[in-house]
């Protein structure tokens, strides 16, 4: 038995075909084995990468919900700090005024009812040490206010105006033992006077962090504050909360940790609003459960393939290789007159092979133009590794081309964005194919040509003249007209210089593309030779940044005409010798600066991608028109914003006058309350109210004095003091000036008229 095995192995390895099959079998075995191991490793990495994005998005969505609640709560805190009754609470001489506290309490109640995330509201006066809270009410000191341990937060603010902390709340304050509280500084007239604290409902704040479970992945979610304290946990894996001890917080978005013999994929986001860390932890075992099965299955298949290959070797040696040996004998004796009896069968097989070879050759010939187009595209994008590769492909795809001068013609669709929107996406390839056919027909008589689609708006054609009389300009102009007439859109054509060195083919493409860029100044439907623009040198353009800044300042000052004139001057300068690339770069910079300035002031976002994505296919006049429209809209919004601010300032001054009508206040006190200078306040008030500040205040006082004269029996001196006059004579003199009658006569006249008409 052993001797038979030795003879079989010896015979097998002496046979070339058997050695080949054995080699192939072992190769397949190791390939399958390698593919299995590699696919497991790759699938592991791919699954981690692919899963990181949705996990990252889920973290982002949850974080955005929480940040939005925090922002809304912060705005409510700002609203509270700016409320007039809150101002009175901190600045008034009598803080526990019943009416004022009642109004603040009503304000707190309304905010809590209308905002689902707020549990309670506290307000703390730093100077007086007093509290006003809902539901606790007013407390004059921390000794009488149960939940007052948080006042140390004042030392933590630093330069920040808002701080969010999780803290313990004493029992009996409507809490389960801890709450997340938003603390906000109360700053009045530049002075830090107090703190408003909004106690948030944790259940509502974290209610959006429970998405439906759509897979078998074991995923846990943790939220930590800036000091590493756990704020929220939703645990769905075997590691539990203990895995937090193994997570060393990093600045990266994702990483892997090992805990209790298992690996976990960690995703992290840090909130820009609260500084909280949102961490998602996924069990890698659950992620790769099926990949592990595939790996084991591939390993089993590789072993089966090895066993099958060895079995095939034995079979081939005994049976299958017999016809092969006969074929070898046939080919050795093919030149002799005597042939084996099965020659007819082998001849038919050989004839089929020859026919297949002929068909394959024809197919290769048909695919040469496509391969040549791919060759041009590879040169354009720089995907040609060496000159040896260049010449190898050139000799293969351009066998019938001579080493004579050649040109590159670059065709671009004008206003590509509008063209793309005008036609369905399914028609884009068809239209560019039709464009290529038009060019091929026009050039076919006098030129050898190969066209290549360079993507988006561009199509390139490599040309070699068949005669010296070939007129390229006329053919290109004819192509522009035919495309406009038959296909319904315009094109611009750039032509390179004639080149004899084929290795400079990429340079010719760059020349044609550079000539094409001068469409910016020359307009649509043009034929532009590089020779016409190659000697162009750009003059000194002056202080471009100063020009752009001047346009921006005119826009922000609400002067659309001035900004448009500056833009027109800039574009006029560009037309006198600028490089197209420099002009487009400057105009893009202007568009970006306009967008940046608008983000802080406008009510609606401005997407600028549509303004500069394909400016290379537009002429300067169209770009200028787009920018002019945006400048006009933006300057108008700045003007509206400035007018709105002036009106609010005037209303603030009027409200101050009404509240202090009985006091001998002057223009300086009114302007100080509004927070602006006397000169600026006087200009704004005169413009908005068509009256001076002092005149408006006097009219308010006289109107109030008239009401008191009619409705009360107060003496003239008492009424004078109630409308801010220290001396009765001064009051009588001003009243007579405004009413053309003395106060006493006014009272008598109005009462007689009321009695005559039956009034009170």
C-alpha atoms as one frame of an Amber mdcrd trajectory, in Angstrom:
protein
   0.000   0.000   0.000   2.803   2.381   0.932   4.684   1.540  -2.257   1.620
   2.251  -4.383   1.225   5.677  -2.737   4.894   6.439  -3.403   4.551   5.490
  -7.100   1.393   7.624  -7.404   3.076  10.651  -5.857   6.202  10.172  -7.968
   4.151   9.940 -11.162   2.065  12.914 -10.151   4.986  15.267  -9.527   6.800
  14.127 -12.659   3.781  15.210 -14.748   3.729  18.928 -15.655  -0.064  19.145
 -15.727  -0.360  17.499 -12.325   2.129  19.917 -10.817   0.169  22.808 -12.354
  -3.121  21.575 -10.901  -1.496  21.073  -7.499  -0.025  24.570  -7.656  -3.404
  26.040  -8.618  -5.127  24.098  -5.852  -2.719  25.363  -3.221  -2.995  28.877
  -4.665  -6.792  28.759  -4.483  -6.572  27.415  -0.939  -4.340  30.221   0.248
  -6.291  32.834  -1.730  -9.592  31.746  -0.186  -7.969  31.569   3.229  -6.427
  35.008   2.775  -9.688  36.434   1.449 -11.539  35.043   4.450  -9.151  36.518
   6.973  -8.810  39.779   5.060 -12.556  40.121   4.497 -13.118  39.651   8.202
 -10.607  42.354   9.012 -11.930  44.669   6.279 -15.581  44.032   7.183 -14.701
  44.791  10.781 -13.166  48.120   9.817 -15.891  48.889   7.277 -18.676  48.096
   9.718 -17.020  50.267  12.328 -16.641  53.110   9.841 -20.146  52.732   8.391
 -21.739  52.422  11.807 -19.838  55.391  13.193 -21.669  57.780  10.870 -25.267
  56.898  11.915 -24.150  56.694  15.558 -22.483  60.061  15.158 -25.688  61.418
  13.579 -27.838  59.965  16.374 -25.521  61.575  18.931 -25.712  64.832  16.981
 -29.525  64.743  16.872 -29.796  64.020  20.598 -27.240  66.686  21.429 -29.073
  69.196  19.202 -32.362  68.506  21.031 -30.724  69.112  24.411 -28.793  72.165
  23.184 -32.008  73.612  21.767 -33.720  73.215  25.158 -30.719  74.853  26.836
 -30.758  77.727  24.317 -34.498  78.270  24.816 -34.054  78.198  28.588 -31.149
  80.646  28.299 -33.327  82.996  26.228 -36.019  82.782  28.919 -33.374  83.668
  31.515 -32.353  86.646  29.357 -36.027  87.635  29.042 -36.379  87.519  32.831
 -33.229  89.598  33.407 -34.486  92.299  30.995 -38.012  92.505  32.408 -38.944
  95.925  33.907 -40.244  94.394  37.154 -36.965  92.487  37.592 -35.153  95.787
  37.081 -37.352  97.305  39.794 -36.628  94.315  42.086 -32.869  94.880  41.911
 -32.754  98.680  41.629 -35.779  99.753  43.674 -35.375 101.112  47.176 -38.101
  98.813  48.558 -37.428  95.318  47.267 -40.365  93.432  48.778 -42.962  95.625
  47.092 -46.050  93.416  46.927 -47.226  94.547  43.474 -43.799  94.193  41.901
 -43.167  90.740  43.434 -46.639  89.617  42.350 -45.902  90.614  38.746 -42.561
  88.793  38.772 -44.245  85.728  40.298 -46.880  85.860  37.526 -44.086  86.112
  34.963 -42.367  83.008  36.424 -45.663  81.124  36.479 -46.406  81.955  32.850
 -42.937  80.863  31.695 -43.155  77.552  33.565 -46.605  76.783  32.166 -45.546
  77.593  28.592 -42.206  75.790  28.726 -42.326  72.019  29.327 -38.680  71.673
  30.358 -38.637  74.142  33.305 -39.531  72.850  36.771 -38.984  75.990  38.861
 -37.316  79.429  38.734 -35.128  81.155  41.354 -33.790  84.701  41.367 -30.992
  85.804  43.726 -29.871  89.367  44.576 -26.095  89.450  45.220 -26.109  92.792
  47.047 -29.079  92.176  49.359 -28.769  88.402  49.652 -32.498  87.995  48.983
 -34.362  85.409  46.872 -37.510  85.380  44.763 -38.609  81.944  43.561 -41.537
  79.898  42.387 -43.041  78.123  44.227 -41.182  79.333  47.391 -41.913  83.052
  46.993 -39.822  85.913  48.412 -37.077  85.332  51.026 -34.997  88.143  52.430
 -31.905  85.981  53.090 -30.327  82.572  52.448 -31.228  81.522  56.008 -34.931
  81.553  55.200 -34.588  80.085  51.677 -34.320  76.274  51.835 -32.565  75.702
  48.495 -29.769  78.280  48.746 -26.609  76.150  48.622 -26.134  76.987  44.938
 -25.256  80.654  45.426 -21.535  79.753  45.285 -22.099  79.490  41.511 -21.400
  83.242  41.427 -17.675  82.474  41.781 -17.755  79.983  38.886 -19.102  82.333
  36.207 -15.824  84.071  35.386 -16.257  85.632  31.941 -19.193  83.340  31.119
 -22.777  84.598  31.396 -24.414  81.137  31.541 -23.480  78.000  33.521 -25.338
  74.650  33.525 -24.787  72.310  36.496 -26.320  69.180  37.971 -26.848  69.693
  41.686 -28.600  68.223  44.691 -31.886  69.802  45.743 -33.149  69.549  49.349
 -36.092  67.240  49.934 -39.490  68.830  49.758 -38.621  71.246  46.943 -40.536
  69.319  44.285 -37.485  67.366  43.190 -36.395  63.726  43.161 -33.075  64.591
  44.798 -31.137  66.246  41.994 -31.790  68.653  39.193 -29.994  70.165  36.232
 -30.018  73.925  36.691 -29.219  76.712  34.233 -27.698  79.737  35.960 -27.620
  83.117  34.164 -26.053  86.387  35.228 -28.361  89.372  35.689 -26.446  92.403
  34.466 -28.122  95.805  34.659 -26.390  98.843  33.209 -23.117  96.925  33.065
 -23.276  95.823  36.748 -23.477  92.176  37.846 -26.413  92.339  40.316 -27.810
  88.832  40.565 -28.438  85.358  39.223 -31.517  83.729  37.697 -31.655  79.922
  38.077 -33.903  77.722  35.915 -34.328  74.209  37.355 -34.871  71.913  34.381
 -36.895  68.693  34.220 -34.461  65.891  33.503 -37.123  63.557  32.080 -38.214
  66.149  29.546 -34.651  67.309  28.794 -33.500  63.782  27.941 -36.809  62.542
  26.477 -35.524  62.651  22.875 -32.618  60.285  23.610 -34.634  57.043  23.216
 -34.755  56.265  19.463 -36.526  53.041  18.340 -34.302  49.966  18.340 -33.900
  48.864  14.707 -31.100  46.340  15.048 -29.621  43.824  17.471 -26.670  46.077
  18.314 -25.937  46.508  22.011 -25.725  50.289  22.346 -25.413  52.424  25.478
 -25.558  56.184  25.796 -23.918  58.346  28.478 -23.842  62.110  29.003 -21.094
  63.627  31.178 -20.718  67.265  32.163 -17.482  69.215  31.757 -16.166  67.874
  35.092 -16.839  64.234  34.190 -19.976  63.862  36.345 -22.559  61.451  34.901
 -25.737  63.300  33.943 -27.610  60.614  31.977 -27.207  56.930  31.148 -29.154
  54.551  28.876 -27.404  51.157  29.164 -27.966  48.317  26.681 -24.880  46.103
  26.893 -23.264  43.708  29.321 -20.557  46.161  30.356 -23.040  48.466  32.055
 -21.950  51.711  33.629 -18.616  50.221  34.640 -17.227  50.741  31.133 -16.994
  54.467  31.876 -13.974  53.684  34.081 -12.167  52.262  31.019 -13.008  55.191
  28.743 -10.218  57.731  28.897 -11.880  60.841  27.522 -10.213  62.024  24.327
 -10.635  64.887  21.901 -11.281  62.523  18.941 -14.743  61.570  17.671 -14.342
  57.775  17.900 -12.030  55.120  19.304 -12.054  51.544  20.613 -11.677  50.374
  24.240 -11.246  46.960  25.822 -13.264  46.109  28.918 -13.694  42.754  30.651
 -12.190  40.848  27.688 -14.459  42.516  25.085 -13.985  45.388  22.667 -16.350
  48.328  22.441 -16.646  51.038  19.796 -16.929  54.520  21.366 -18.360  57.605
  19.616 -18.214  61.016  21.249 -19.561  64.543  20.666 -18.897  67.624  22.797
 -21.708  70.189  22.965 -20.616  73.723  22.025 -23.430  75.094  24.203 -23.065
  73.171  27.481 -19.638  71.521  27.137 -21.275  68.131  27.910 -19.784  64.981
  26.402 -22.314  62.723  24.620 -20.834  59.215  24.438 -22.271  56.178  22.569
 -20.793  52.732  23.338 -21.455  49.754  21.001 -20.434  46.174  21.642 -18.037
  45.063  18.913 -19.118  41.459  19.463 -22.706  42.252  18.465 -21.419  44.323
  15.548 -19.231  41.534  14.114 -21.384  38.530  15.034 -22.235  37.698  11.409
 -18.779  38.625  10.113 -17.296  36.010  12.442 -19.632  33.378  11.001 -18.600
  34.384   7.479 -14.929  34.142   8.417 -15.383  30.614   9.784 -17.431  29.608
   6.739 -14.724  30.869   4.355 -12.080  28.929   6.294 -14.149  25.770   5.982
 -14.625  26.367   2.249 -10.871  26.786   1.753 -10.198  23.426   3.444 -12.876
  21.781   1.315 -11.302  23.322  -1.801  -7.913  21.904  -0.850  -9.328  18.412
  -0.386 -11.268  18.691  -3.638  -8.137  19.827  -5.520  -6.113  16.893  -4.305
  -8.914  14.551  -5.361  -8.993  16.173  -8.800  -5.269  15.571  -9.250  -5.768
  11.873  -8.726  -8.715  11.831 -11.134  -6.934  13.869 -13.798  -3.926  11.585
 -13.728  -6.042   8.523 -14.322  -8.682   9.778 -16.792  -8.860  13.447 -17.755
  -5.298  13.946 -18.968  -5.573  11.163 -21.569  -7.205  13.476 -24.224  -4.638
  16.158 -23.412  -1.801  13.768 -24.159  -3.449  12.871 -27.441  -3.761  16.582
 -28.347  -0.064  17.047 -27.610   0.758  14.179 -29.933  -1.440  15.757 -32.614
   0.320  19.148 -32.438   3.699  17.450 -32.557   2.754  15.623 -35.778   0.624
  18.378 -37.384   3.094  18.757 -40.297   3.022  15.094 -41.213   0.649  13.461
 -43.686  -0.570  10.845 -41.228  -2.843  12.032 -38.412  -4.451  10.306 -35.446
  -8.006   9.151 -35.945  -9.439  11.980 -33.770  -7.853  14.771 -35.815 -11.226
  15.944 -37.173 -12.468  16.679 -33.618  -9.357  18.642 -32.756  -9.533  20.593
 -36.025 -13.077  21.718 -35.180 -11.922  22.823 -31.739  -9.022  24.717 -33.292
 -11.340  26.385 -35.827 -13.615  27.560 -33.019 -10.623  28.991 -31.211  -9.535
  30.889 -34.346 -13.071  32.286 -34.859 -13.224  33.422 -31.272  -9.842  35.059
 -31.658 -11.052  36.938 -34.783 -14.157  38.214 -32.994 -12.061  39.317 -30.050
  -9.719  41.234 -32.362 -12.656  43.072 -33.959 -13.975  43.944 -30.516 -10.575
  45.350 -29.532 -10.537  47.503 -32.699 -14.000  48.878 -31.854 -12.968  49.787
 -28.314  -9.820  51.696 -29.355 -11.647  55.109 -29.597 -13.035  54.653 -26.096
  -9.602  53.679 -24.830  -8.070  56.703 -26.573 -10.649  58.988 -24.879  -9.793
  57.428 -21.532  -6.107  58.024 -22.340  -6.761  61.758 -22.867  -8.800  61.982
 -19.675  -6.020  60.286 -17.680  -3.526  62.854 -18.970  -5.904  65.703 -18.070
  -6.330  64.563 -14.456  -2.653  63.633 -14.081  -3.232  59.893 -13.906  -0.240
  58.997 -16.093   2.560  57.483 -14.042   5.489  57.646 -16.503   6.508  58.542
 -20.051   6.977  54.860 -20.757   3.295  54.290 -20.038   2.448  57.366 -22.147
   4.292  56.118 -25.251   3.059  52.567 -24.793  -0.575  53.674 -24.852   0.000
  56.249 -27.580   1.498  53.637 -29.914  -1.359  51.285 -29.095  -4.302  53.701
 -29.547  -2.901  56.149 -32.156  -1.124  53.859 -34.620  -2.330  55.776 -37.685
  -1.396  59.222 -36.271   1.762  60.910 -37.454   4.368  62.727 -35.391   3.209
  66.032 -36.906   1.848  69.098 -35.020  -1.397  68.699 -33.122  -3.828  70.942
 -31.230  -6.232  70.572 -28.344  -9.685  72.139 -28.571 -11.558  72.552 -25.259
 -15.338  72.997 -25.477 -17.365  74.291 -22.511 -21.121  74.736 -22.056 -21.940
  78.375 -21.247 -23.769  79.036 -17.949 -23.500  75.370 -17.007 -25.668  75.743
 -13.890 -28.629  77.020 -15.903 -28.028  74.334 -18.542 -28.030  71.623 -15.890
 -31.290  72.925 -14.405 -32.900  73.377 -17.803 -32.501  69.755 -18.908 -33.298
  66.581 -16.894 -30.239  64.789 -15.548 -31.101  61.790 -17.736 -30.567  63.969
 -20.833 -27.172  65.415 -19.856 -25.086  62.516 -21.203 -27.216  62.348 -24.361
 -26.750  66.078 -25.078 -22.987  65.904 -24.538 -22.872  62.832 -26.819 -24.754
  64.831 -29.482 -22.296  67.696 -28.999 -19.386  65.298 -29.574 -21.013  63.961
 -32.762 -21.462  67.499 -34.137 -17.778  68.224 -33.581 -16.691  64.882 -35.051
 -18.728  65.524 -38.235 -17.283  69.024 -38.666 -13.670  67.931 -38.169 -13.831
  64.585 -40.020 -13.018  65.941 -43.499  -9.801  67.831 -42.715  -8.718  66.572
 -39.311  -7.972  63.431 -37.396  -9.832  63.750 -34.122 -10.413  62.004 -30.816
 -12.871  63.502 -28.316 -13.027  62.936 -24.553 -15.646  63.950 -21.998 -13.876
  65.723 -19.116 -17.014  65.858 -16.942 -19.356  68.703 -15.980 -19.259  71.399
 -18.689 -16.087  70.347 -20.554 -15.415  68.309 -23.688 -11.925  68.078 -25.240
 -10.921  67.170 -28.810  -7.388  66.201 -29.914  -6.866  67.325 -33.534  -4.190
  66.683 -36.160  -4.590  68.409 -39.560  -4.637  66.305 -42.721  -3.608  69.270
 -44.869  -2.095  72.728 -44.428  -5.247  74.413 -45.760  -7.400  73.294 -42.828
  -9.144  76.294 -41.251  -9.802  75.517 -37.597 -11.311  78.893 -36.611 -14.043
  78.676 -39.262 -14.959  75.140 -38.231 -15.117  76.083 -34.551 -17.318  79.118
 -35.243 -19.540  76.918 -37.370 -19.732  74.424 -34.492 -20.861  77.190 -32.105
 -23.672  78.191 -34.481 -24.823  74.621 -35.202 -24.933  73.667 -31.528 -26.978
  76.776 -30.713 -29.373  76.090 -33.611 -29.814  72.333 -33.219 -29.253  71.675
 -29.497 -30.551  74.980 -28.117 -27.624  76.059 -25.918 -24.383  78.015 -26.326
 -20.781  76.831 -26.077 -17.411  78.546 -25.893 -14.288  77.023 -27.448 -10.646
  77.426 -26.385  -7.831  76.427 -28.787  -4.228  75.636 -27.809  -1.110  76.495
 -29.778   0.115  73.885 -32.306   2.604  71.577 -30.598   4.990  69.061 -32.131
   6.209  67.374 -28.946   3.581  64.778 -27.996   4.939  64.631 -24.455   3.534
  68.176 -23.981  -0.040  67.026 -24.509  -1.022  68.053 -20.974   0.453  71.502
 -21.620  -1.751  71.832 -24.714  -4.797  70.950 -22.605  -3.811  73.613 -20.065
  -3.417  76.184 -22.868  -6.865  75.422 -24.293  -8.404  75.588 -20.821  -6.663
  78.902 -20.116  -7.971  80.358 -23.377 -11.430  79.139 -22.401 -11.262  81.092
 -19.130 -11.266  84.400 -21.067 -14.969  83.802 -21.709 -15.332  85.810 -18.474
 -14.441  88.994 -20.364 -15.344  88.136 -23.988 -18.798  86.654 -23.390 -20.633
  83.515 -24.544 -20.408  81.673 -27.865 -16.788  82.698 -28.530 -13.820  80.951
 -30.153 -10.655  81.947 -28.273  -7.127  80.968 -29.244  -4.432  80.710 -26.603
  -2.116  82.636 -28.935  -4.422  85.661 -28.526  -4.119  85.721 -24.726  -0.728
  84.118 -24.043   1.091  87.480 -24.004  -1.409  88.997 -21.584   0.171  90.301
 -18.380  -2.013  91.484 -15.514  -1.348  95.089 -14.407  -1.154  96.175 -10.807
  -4.688  95.796  -9.446  -4.263  98.176  -6.525  -5.497  97.455  -3.041  -8.048
  94.740  -3.830  -8.718  94.051  -0.161  -9.414  97.767   0.387 -11.905  97.776
  -2.487 -13.695  94.712  -1.147 -13.753  96.184   2.352 -15.179  99.450   1.000
 -18.022  97.548  -0.705 -18.710  95.623   2.486 -18.754  98.807   4.576 -21.172
 100.459   2.145 -23.487  97.432   2.422 -23.363  97.405   6.216 -24.108 101.133
   6.286 -27.292 100.469   4.279 -26.064 102.232   1.091 -26.939  99.919  -1.855
 -26.215 102.579  -4.494 -22.760 103.307  -3.119 -21.920  99.595  -2.830 -23.139
  98.958  -6.391 -21.041 101.832  -7.739 -17.957 100.457  -5.997 -18.687  96.997
  -7.468 -19.092  98.506 -10.942 -15.756 100.287 -10.568 -14.065  97.044  -9.498
 -15.468  95.029 -12.428 -14.577  97.841 -14.831 -10.982  97.609 -13.591 -11.062
  93.818 -14.055 -12.045  94.205 -17.705  -8.871  96.196 -18.340  -6.325  93.427
 -18.149  -7.030  91.207 -15.137  -6.434  87.476 -15.307  -9.815  85.661 -15.296
  -8.686  83.478 -12.385  -7.728  86.550 -10.331 -11.055  88.245 -11.100 -13.114
  85.195 -10.118 -11.061  84.726  -6.936 -11.662  88.341  -5.895 -15.390  88.139
  -6.644 -15.668  84.874  -4.704 -13.934  86.554  -1.775 -16.466  89.397  -1.938
 -19.374  86.935  -1.980 -17.979  85.088   1.040 -17.442  88.337   2.945 -21.024
  89.378   2.212 -22.286  86.019   3.459 -20.176  86.228   6.633 -21.427  89.736
   7.430 -25.028  88.658   6.900 -24.994  85.661   9.231 -25.039  87.832  12.367
 -27.761  90.219  11.246 -30.157  88.813   8.648 -33.284  86.898   9.436 -32.837
  84.209   6.807 -29.658  82.259   5.889 -27.949  83.062   2.571 -26.569  80.097
   0.664 -23.735  81.391  -1.591 -22.851  78.058  -3.241 -25.145  78.912  -6.192
 -23.223  82.189  -6.686 -19.739  80.804  -7.277 -19.883  77.066  -7.905 -19.683
  77.446 -11.707 -18.615  81.041 -12.195 -15.960  79.704 -14.576 -18.756  79.163
 -17.155 -20.240  82.664 -16.771 -19.362  86.074 -18.152 -18.420  88.950 -15.885
 -21.638  90.915 -16.496 -23.824  88.055 -15.218 -21.671  87.593 -12.113 -21.819
  91.343 -11.494 -25.609  91.279 -11.810 -25.917  88.438  -9.275 -23.693  90.254
  -6.792 -25.574  93.533  -7.332 -28.871  91.840  -6.511 -27.425  90.350  -3.331
 -25.837  93.669  -2.357 -29.165  95.500  -2.785 -31.063  92.950  -0.695 -28.430
  92.848   2.044 -28.045  96.657   2.252 -31.828  96.987   2.541 -31.901  94.553
   5.431 -29.142  96.484   7.197 -31.154  99.672   6.720 -34.287  98.020   8.175
 -32.244  96.718  11.084 -30.808 100.177  11.850 -34.289 101.779  11.708 -35.704
  99.111  14.001 -32.958  99.713  16.612 -33.561 103.487  16.598 -37.295 103.009
  17.201 -36.655 100.649  20.128 -34.257 103.169  21.715 -36.870 105.933  21.410
 -39.549 103.746  22.987 -37.181 102.941  25.838 -36.609 106.674  26.500 -40.366
 107.402  26.341 -41.098 104.577  28.784 -38.516 106.009  31.182 -40.171 109.434
  30.914 -43.580 107.985  31.756 -42.275 106.027  34.752 -40.442 109.066  36.216
 -42.891 111.796  35.213 -43.294 112.985  38.821 -39.514 113.380  39.257 -37.468
 116.427  38.176 -35.520 114.400  35.576 -33.615 115.925  32.653 -32.335 114.887
  29.239 -29.103 113.473  30.743 -30.963 110.995  32.981 -33.175 109.873  30.069
 -30.192 109.243  27.769 -28.300 107.445  30.539 -31.274 105.116  31.036 -31.185
 104.318  27.295 -27.436 103.642  27.484 -26.321 106.118  24.764 -24.823 109.604
  24.645 -26.938 112.784  24.749 -25.914 113.899  21.240 -26.662 110.526  19.615
 -29.915 110.147  21.547 -31.051 113.619  20.482 -30.360 112.825  16.793 -32.192
 109.497  16.902 -35.174 110.879  18.868 -35.580 113.854  16.550 -35.461 111.600
  13.498 -37.924 108.990  14.806 -40.369 111.138  16.859 -40.058 114.502  15.053
 -39.569 116.235  18.411 -36.800 116.926  20.894 -36.401 114.819  24.025 -37.118
 117.796  26.308 -40.111 118.875  24.206 -41.623 115.384  24.297 -41.095 115.153
  28.074 -42.739 118.562  28.593 -45.739 117.573  26.471 -46.178 114.393  28.536
 -46.069 116.450  31.742 -48.605 118.985  30.476 -50.993 116.235  29.324 -50.765
 114.572  32.737 -51.253 117.917  34.476 -54.399 118.514  32.407 -55.811 115.163
  33.526 -55.116 115.936  37.210 -56.690 119.401  36.913 -59.922 117.900  35.579
 -60.115 114.650  37.557 -58.907 115.858  40.997 -59.276 118.824  43.342 -55.533
 119.022  44.077 -53.995 122.436  44.438 -51.967 123.840  41.562 -48.767 123.530
  43.623 -49.480 119.841  44.340 -50.146 119.107  40.657 -46.912 120.889  39.732
 -44.893 118.612  42.040 -46.648 115.503  40.673 -45.478 116.300  37.144 -41.867
 117.049  38.101 -41.831 120.811  38.773 -40.292 122.149  41.989 -41.770 125.625
  41.640 -45.420 126.420  40.987 -44.595 129.526  38.927 -42.409 127.549  36.535
 -45.217 125.040  36.036 -47.836 127.755  35.384 -45.568 129.465  32.852 -44.896
 126.232  30.872 -48.581 125.132  31.059 -49.737 128.480  29.666 -47.165 128.209
  26.858 -48.442 124.741  25.795 -52.213 125.221  26.468 -52.568 128.999  25.867
 -54.387 129.214  29.220 -53.472 129.150  32.917 -54.013 125.924  34.933 -56.816
 127.446  37.005 -58.703 128.767  33.979 -58.205 125.408  32.241 -59.810 123.542
  35.199 -62.731 125.970  35.303 -63.300 125.882  31.524 -63.240 122.086  31.215
 -65.575 121.556  34.196 -68.117 124.117  32.864 -68.110 122.370  29.497 -68.627
 118.936  31.116 -71.565 120.259  33.153 -73.125 121.768  30.041 -72.894 118.466
  28.155 -73.956 116.311  31.094 -70.523 114.770  31.554 -68.690 113.984  34.810
